[in-house]
């Protein structure tokens, strides 16, 4: 590890507020040359906002940024690159229709008599890639190569513009183990050549494999910065989730016995279900009258599994049987027709329709399942909306209020109402209580258990372990896109789940 005099980047007291959200609160972060520094935290921790401030996408409300001891303020991502700060995002931001060489030197092509010097362009691109031990035909179109090589091309482009700081945002999300090993080899070489690398990931094992240091954020605040070798996995998980080990030992745990109403035969049975690059093949059984909880850190495969079951993503491994019938097609419409419902993780982007009313949002899925030629009458829409506004205690002046004017908790209830109106057999809830107040959380958890008691099956996904334990009859634990354990909800301690998540 280099000494403190090699610090290349210092971010001090960085704060950023969005309407109604304190995204960052006096966060400190520093990076040294010859260092791979992991930035970790759950969804909403502030990682993305901190990087956006550094790269000029957002401007901090307060705080200072020093690059090699001099204060900077990146006005745009292009300005940040000119300063030597180069991000490489999970979604490759290159031009797939151009050649590898063109992508690496885009905007900085060597010229001769006003035209591109193709020979020199291709030669320069080869030289840059050879520094990364990559030997490919640089004249080929970028889209001819797999994602792993496209990642390397993006890194090569960053090096070509003389990056001092390389930011890798979830670079391994689409890579297999062999490709990840190659990327890590390149990262170590770049570190040893003097680069400072910020590595954002949700994979614990990968972080311990590659990072020299780690900074942990939670709820927009700095938890701490640690040498990776001195931070045990259990301590890392505790700091990310926000629960100390001592608290876990003494905490009173709410455990719910398996309900006698749970059916004897599975409603849903998945065998070897998986998707390459998304989720390792897994087996699942879910019974009517049961709540099956999914525990794991963000990126562990919880949402990806839910997307496979609901047909948002198509599996390339395994099979699913629902109500005794094997599903031949995987699509949301087919899932709805079989009696499934899905409340997505991101209610803003994938759930509510901002410019529609509460009534229109509630009847949306039911209308879609009927087809647009069997239109619900206004009277029927009003009846359905009134029923679920009352049932879920949705705080709205009336059913014709625009849903975007409601609080987050009430928006979440509107999404629940939408799916309850379809009278589903299975309800998949992905982070249904994220970003809402304690009272609304308790109401939604109570509702989930009531639905189970009525005979409905529920999959309950949450980053809050205590919430998963309180609500679930059984708990599936995910880690690194793989099902690693299945536990009884009434016989499991939170510490045990955390140990499994940490791989202890």
C-alpha positions in Angstrom: 0.0 0.0 0.0 1.4 3.5 -0.8 1.9 6.1 1.8 -0.5 9.0 2.4 1.6 11.4 0.3 0.5 9.6 -2.8 -3.1 10.8 -2.4 -4.4 11.8 -5.9 -8.1 12.6 -5.0 -9.7 14.1 -1.9 -13.4 14.8 -1.6 -14.3 16.7 1.6 -17.7 17.3 3.2 -19.6 16.6 0.0 -23.3 17.2 0.4 -26.1 17.0 -2.2 -29.8 17.3 -1.8 -32.5 16.5 -4.3 -36.2 17.5 -3.7 -37.1 15.6 -0.5 -34.0 13.5 -0.4 -30.6 14.1 1.2 -28.5 12.1 -1.2 -25.1 12.9 0.4 -24.4 14.4 3.8 -20.8 15.6 4.4 -19.2 12.6 2.8 -15.4 12.3 2.7 -13.6 10.1 0.2 -10.0 9.9 -0.8 -8.0 7.9 -3.4 -4.3 7.2 -3.8 -2.1 6.4 -6.7 -1.4 2.7 -7.0 -4.7 1.9 -5.3 -7.9 0.0 -6.1 -10.5 1.5 -3.8 -13.9 -0.1 -3.5 -17.0 2.0 -3.0 -19.8 -0.1 -1.4 -23.3 0.4 0.0 -26.8 -0.8 -0.5 -29.2 0.9 -3.0 -29.7 4.5 -2.0 -26.5 4.6 -0.1 -25.2 7.5 -2.2 -22.5 5.8 -4.4 -23.9 6.9 -7.7 -24.5 10.5 -6.5 -20.9 10.7 -5.3 -19.6 9.6 -8.6 -21.9 11.9 -10.5 -20.6 14.8 -8.4 -17.0 13.8 -9.2 -17.6 13.4 -12.9 -19.6 16.6 -13.4 -23.0 15.1 -13.9 -24.2 16.7 -10.7 -22.9 19.7 -8.8 -22.5 19.4 -5.0 -24.3 21.7 -2.7 -21.3 22.1 -0.5 -17.8 20.6 -0.1 -14.6 20.6 -2.1 -12.8 18.2 -4.5 -9.0 18.2 -4.8 -7.2 16.5 -7.6 -3.4 16.2 -7.0 -3.8 18.9 -4.3 -5.6 21.4 -6.5 -9.3 22.2 -6.1 -11.4 21.3 -9.1 -15.0 21.5 -10.1 -15.9 19.3 -13.1 -18.5 21.2 -15.2 -19.4 18.2 -17.3 -18.4 14.6 -17.9 -16.3 15.8 -20.8 -14.6 18.3 -18.6 -13.9 15.6 -16.0 -12.3 13.4 -18.7 -10.1 16.4 -19.6 -9.0 16.6 -16.0 -8.1 12.9 -16.0 -11.2 11.4 -14.4 -12.6 8.6 -16.6 -15.6 6.5 -15.7 -16.4 3.1 -17.3 -20.0 2.2 -16.7 -21.8 -1.1 -16.5 -23.7 -0.2 -19.7 -20.9 0.3 -22.2 -21.1 3.9 -23.5 -19.4 3.3 -26.9 -20.4 3.2 -30.5 -21.0 -0.5 -31.5 -21.2 0.3 -35.2 -17.7 1.8 -35.3 -14.5 -0.2 -35.3 -12.5 -0.9 -32.1 -9.8 1.6 -33.1 -12.4 4.3 -33.8 -14.0 3.8 -30.4 -10.6 4.1 -28.6 -9.6 7.3 -30.4 -13.0 8.8 -31.1 -12.6 12.6 -31.3 -8.8 12.3 -31.2 -8.1 10.6 -34.5 -4.7 11.2 -36.1 -5.1 13.3 -39.3 -3.1 13.7 -42.5 -4.0 16.4 -44.9 -7.3 16.9 -43.1 -8.4 13.2 -43.3 -8.1 10.4 -40.8 -4.8 8.6 -40.9 -6.3 5.1 -40.7 -2.9 3.3 -40.6 -1.8 5.4 -37.6 -5.2 5.1 -36.0 -5.2 1.4 -36.1 -1.5 1.2 -35.0 -2.1 3.4 -32.0 -5.2 1.4 -30.9 -3.2 -1.8 -31.1 -0.5 -0.3 -28.9 -3.0 0.8 -26.3 -4.7 -2.6 -26.2 -1.3 -4.4 -26.0 -0.6 -2.5 -22.8 -3.6 -4.5 -21.4 -2.4 -7.8 -23.0 -5.3 -7.7 -25.5 -4.6 -8.7 -29.0 -7.6 -8.4 -31.3 -8.4 -7.1 -34.8 -8.9 -3.4 -34.1 -10.4 -2.8 -37.6 -13.4 -5.0 -36.7 -16.7 -3.4 -35.6 -17.0 -3.2 -31.8 -20.3 -5.2 -31.8 -18.4 -8.2 -33.2 -16.8 -8.7 -29.8 -18.3 -10.0 -26.5 -19.2 -7.6 -23.6 -16.0 -8.5 -21.8 -13.8 -7.2 -24.6 -16.0 -4.2 -25.0 -15.3 -3.4 -21.4 -11.6 -3.6 -22.1 -12.0 -1.3 -25.1 -13.8 1.2 -22.8 -10.9 1.0 -20.4 -8.4 1.4 -23.3 -10.2 4.6 -24.3 -9.9 5.9 -20.8 -6.2 5.2 -20.8 -5.8 6.9 -24.2 -7.1 10.2 -22.8 -4.4 10.0 -20.1 -6.7 9.1 -17.2 -5.3 9.6 -13.7 -8.4 8.1 -12.1 -10.4 5.2 -13.5 -13.9 4.6 -12.2 -15.3 1.1 -12.8 -19.0 1.0 -12.1 -20.2 -2.6 -11.7 -17.8 -3.8 -14.4 -18.3 -7.5 -13.7 -22.1 -7.6 -13.8 -22.2 -9.1 -17.3 -18.9 -11.1 -17.1 -18.4 -14.7 -16.3 -15.7 -15.9 -13.9 -13.0 -16.3 -16.6 -13.7 -12.8 -18.0 -13.7 -11.3 -14.5 -10.3 -12.9 -13.8 -8.9 -11.2 -16.9 -10.4 -7.9 -15.9 -8.9 -8.1 -12.5 -5.5 -8.9 -14.0 -5.8 -5.7 -16.1 -6.9 -3.7 -13.0 -3.9 -4.9 -11.0 -1.5 -3.9 -13.9 -3.0 -0.5 -14.2 -2.8 0.0 -10.4 0.9 -1.0 -10.4 1.5 1.4 -13.3 0.3 4.3 -11.0 -3.4 4.6 -11.7 -6.0 5.2 -9.0 -9.0 3.0 -9.5 -12.5 3.4 -7.9 -14.3 0.1 -8.0 -18.0 0.0 -7.4 -19.5 -3.4 -6.9 -22.1 -5.5 -5.0 -20.0 -8.7 -5.1 -18.3 -9.2 -1.7 -15.9 -11.9 -2.8 -14.8 -9.8 -5.8 -14.2 -6.8 -3.6 -12.0 -8.8 -1.2 -10.2 -10.3 -4.2 -9.2 -7.0 -5.9 -9.6 -4.0 -3.6 -6.9 -2.5 -1.4 -9.3 -0.3 0.5 -13.0 0.1 0.9 -15.3 3.0 1.7 -18.8 2.2 2.9 -21.8 4.6 2.5 -25.2 4.2 4.0 -28.2 6.4 3.5 -26.1 9.2 2.0 -23.6 9.2 4.9 -20.0 7.9 5.3 -19.8 4.8 7.5 -16.1 4.6 7.2 -13.0 3.8 5.2 -11.0 0.6 5.9 -8.1 -1.5 4.6 -9.8 -4.5 3.0 -7.5 -7.0 4.6 -8.4 -5.7 8.1 -12.2 -5.7 7.6 -13.9 -9.1 8.2 -16.8 -10.0 5.9 -19.3 -10.1 8.7 -18.3 -6.6 9.8 -18.6 -5.3 6.2 -22.1 -6.7 5.9 -23.1 -5.2 9.3 -21.8 -1.8 8.3 -23.6 -1.9 5.0 -26.9 -2.9 6.5 -26.5 -0.7 9.6 -26.8 -3.2 12.4 -23.9 -3.9 14.8 -23.1 -7.4 15.8 -23.7 -6.6 19.5 -27.2 -5.4 18.6 -27.9 -8.5 16.7 -26.9 -10.7 19.7 -29.4 -8.8 22.0 -32.1 -8.0 19.5 -35.5 -9.4 20.1 -36.5 -11.3 17.0 -40.0 -11.7 15.6 -40.5 -15.1 14.2 -43.6 -16.4 12.7 -44.6 -20.1 12.8 -45.6 -21.7 9.5 -49.3 -21.1 9.0 -51.5 -24.2 9.1 -53.3 -22.7 6.0 -50.3 -23.3 3.8 -51.2 -25.8 1.0 -49.6 -29.3 0.9 -48.8 -29.1 -2.8 -46.7 -26.4 -4.4 -48.4 -23.7 -6.4 -45.1 -22.8 -8.1 -42.2 -25.1 -8.7 -39.0 -24.0 -10.5 -36.4 -26.6 -11.4 -32.9 -25.6 -12.5 -34.3 -22.1 -13.4 -31.5 -19.7 -14.6 -30.3 -17.3 -17.1 -26.7 -16.9 -18.3 -25.1 -13.8 -16.9 -28.1 -13.2 -14.6 -28.9 -16.0 -12.2 -27.3 -19.4 -11.6 -29.8 -22.3 -12.0 -31.8 -22.7 -8.9 -34.8 -24.7 -7.5 -37.8 -23.1 -5.8 -41.1 -24.2 -4.4 -43.8 -21.9 -3.3 -47.1 -22.9 -1.7 -50.5 -21.2 -1.6 -50.8 -19.4 1.8 -47.1 -18.9 2.1 -44.7 -15.9 2.1 -41.3 -16.8 0.7 -38.7 -14.2 1.6 -35.7 -13.4 -0.5 -32.7 -12.1 1.4 -29.3 -10.9 0.0 -27.4 -7.8 -0.9 -28.3 -5.7 -3.9 -27.0 -7.5 -7.0 -27.2 -10.9 -5.3 -29.8 -12.1 -7.8 -33.1 -11.5 -6.0 -34.6 -9.1 -8.6 -33.2 -11.2 -11.4 -35.0 -14.3 -10.1 -38.2 -12.4 -9.8 -37.9 -11.1 -13.4 -37.5 -14.7 -14.6 -40.5 -16.0 -12.7 -42.7 -13.1 -14.1 -41.4 -13.4 -17.6 -39.7 -10.0 -17.8 -36.5 -11.9 -18.6 -36.6 -15.3 -20.4 -34.7 -18.1 -18.8 -32.2 -20.2 -20.8 -32.1 -23.0 -18.2 -34.8 -25.0 -16.4 -38.6 -25.1 -16.2 -41.4 -23.6 -14.2 -44.7 -25.3 -13.2 -47.6 -23.2 -12.0 -50.8 -24.7 -10.6 -49.6 -28.0 -11.9 -49.1 -26.7 -15.5 -45.7 -26.2 -17.0 -45.2 -22.7 -18.4 -44.3 -22.9 -22.1 -44.0 -19.1 -22.7 -42.3 -16.5 -20.5 -43.8 -13.0 -20.7 -45.5 -10.7 -18.3 -48.8 -11.1 -20.1 -48.6 -14.9 -19.9 -47.7 -14.6 -16.2 -50.8 -12.3 -15.6 -53.0 -14.8 -17.4 -51.8 -17.5 -15.1 -52.6 -15.4 -12.0 -49.3 -13.8 -11.2 -48.7 -10.2 -10.1 -45.5 -8.2 -9.8 -44.7 -5.0 -7.9 -41.3 -3.9 -9.3 -38.4 -2.6 -7.3 -38.3 0.8 -8.9 -41.9 2.1 -8.5 -41.0 5.5 -10.1 -39.5 4.0 -13.3 -41.4 0.7 -13.6 -44.5 1.0 -11.4 -46.6 4.1 -11.3 -47.6 6.0 -14.4 -47.0 9.6 -13.2 -49.5 11.4 -15.4 -52.4 9.0 -14.8 -54.8 9.3 -11.9 -55.0 7.0 -8.9 -58.0 5.3 -10.5 -56.3 4.8 -13.8 -53.2 3.4 -12.2 -55.2 0.9 -10.1 -57.2 -0.5 -13.0 -54.2 -0.6 -15.4 -53.2 -4.3 -15.0 -56.8 -5.5 -14.8 -57.7 -3.7 -18.0 -54.5 -5.1 -19.7 -55.5 -8.7 -18.7 -59.0 -8.2 -20.2 -57.7 -6.7 -23.5 -58.4 -3.3 -24.7 -61.5 -4.4 -26.6 -63.2 -5.3 -23.3 -63.0 -1.9 -21.8 -63.8 -1.4 -18.1 -66.7 1.1 -17.8 -66.1 4.2 -15.8 -68.6 3.0 -13.2 -66.6 -0.2 -12.8 -63.3 1.6 -12.6 -64.7 3.9 -9.8 -66.0 0.8 -7.9 -62.6 -0.9 -8.1 -60.6 2.2 -7.2 -62.9 3.1 -4.2 -62.7 -0.5 -2.9 -58.9 -0.6 -2.8 -58.4 3.0 -1.7 -60.5 2.0 1.3 -59.0 -1.4 1.8 -55.4 -0.2 1.7 -56.1 3.1 3.4 -54.6 5.1 0.5 -54.3 8.8 1.5 -55.7 10.7 -1.5 -58.4 13.4 -1.8 -60.2 11.3 -4.5 -59.6 8.6 -7.1 -59.0 11.2 -9.8 -56.0 12.7 -8.1 -52.8 12.4 -10.1 -50.7 9.6 -8.6 -47.5 11.7 -8.8 -49.0 14.0 -6.1 -49.1 11.2 -3.6 -46.4 10.3 -1.0 -44.1 7.4 -1.7 -45.9 5.1 0.6 -49.3 5.8 -0.9 -47.8 5.4 -4.4 -46.6 1.9 -3.3 -50.1 1.1 -2.1 -51.5 2.2 -5.4 -49.2 -0.4 -7.1 -50.4 -3.0 -4.7 -54.0 -2.1 -5.4 -53.4 -2.4 -9.1 -52.3 -6.1 -8.7 -54.8 -7.0 -6.0 -57.5 -5.9 -8.4 -56.5 -8.8 -10.7 -57.1 -11.3 -7.9 -53.8 -13.0 -8.3 -52.7 -16.4 -7.0 -49.1 -15.3 -6.6 -47.9 -11.8 -5.7 -44.2 -11.0 -6.3 -43.2 -7.9 -4.2 -39.7 -6.5 -4.9 -38.7 -4.0 -2.2 -42.3 -3.0 -1.5 -41.4 -0.9 1.5 -38.3 0.9 0.2 -38.3 4.7 0.7 -41.6 4.9 2.7 -42.2 5.8 6.3 -42.3 3.3 9.2 -46.1 3.4 9.5 -46.7 2.6 5.8 -44.1 -0.2 6.0 -46.0 -1.8 8.9 -49.2 -1.6 7.0 -47.8 -3.3 3.9 -46.1 -6.0 5.9 -49.4 -6.7 7.7 -51.2 -6.8 4.4 -48.8 -9.3 3.0 -49.5 -11.7 5.9 -53.2 -11.1 5.5 -53.0 -12.0 1.9 -51.2 -15.2 2.8 -53.8 -16.1 5.3 -56.4 -15.7 2.6 -54.6 -18.4 0.6 -52.4 -16.3 -1.7 -48.8 -17.0 -2.3 -46.3 -14.2 -1.9 -42.6 -13.7 -2.8 -41.3 -10.9 -0.5 -37.9 -9.3 -1.5 -36.3 -6.8 0.8 -32.9 -5.5 1.8 -34.0 -5.2 5.4 -33.3 -8.6 7.0 -35.5 -7.9 10.0 -38.4 -7.2 7.6 -37.8 -10.4 5.7 -37.8 -12.4 8.9 -40.9 -10.8 10.3 -42.9 -11.3 7.1 -41.7 -14.7 5.7 -42.5 -18.3 6.5 -39.4 -19.4 4.6 -36.3 -17.5 3.5 -34.2 -18.0 0.4 -30.7 -16.4 0.7 -29.0 -15.2 -2.5 -25.3 -14.3 -2.9 -23.5 -13.4 -6.1 -26.5 -14.4 -8.3 -26.8 -17.8 -6.7 -29.2 -19.4 -4.2 -26.9 -20.3 -1.4 -29.4 -21.3 1.4 -33.1 -21.9 2.2 -34.1 -21.4 5.8 -37.3 -21.6 8.0 -38.5 -18.2 8.9 -39.4 -19.2 12.5 -36.1 -20.9 13.2 -33.6 -18.4 11.9 -31.6 -15.7 13.6 -30.7 -12.5 11.7 -27.0 -13.1 12.4 -27.2 -16.5 10.7 -28.6 -14.9 7.5 -25.9 -12.3 7.6 -23.2 -14.9 8.0 -24.6 -16.8 4.9 -24.7 -13.5 2.9 -21.1 -12.8 3.9 -20.1 -16.3 2.9 -18.9 -17.1 6.5 
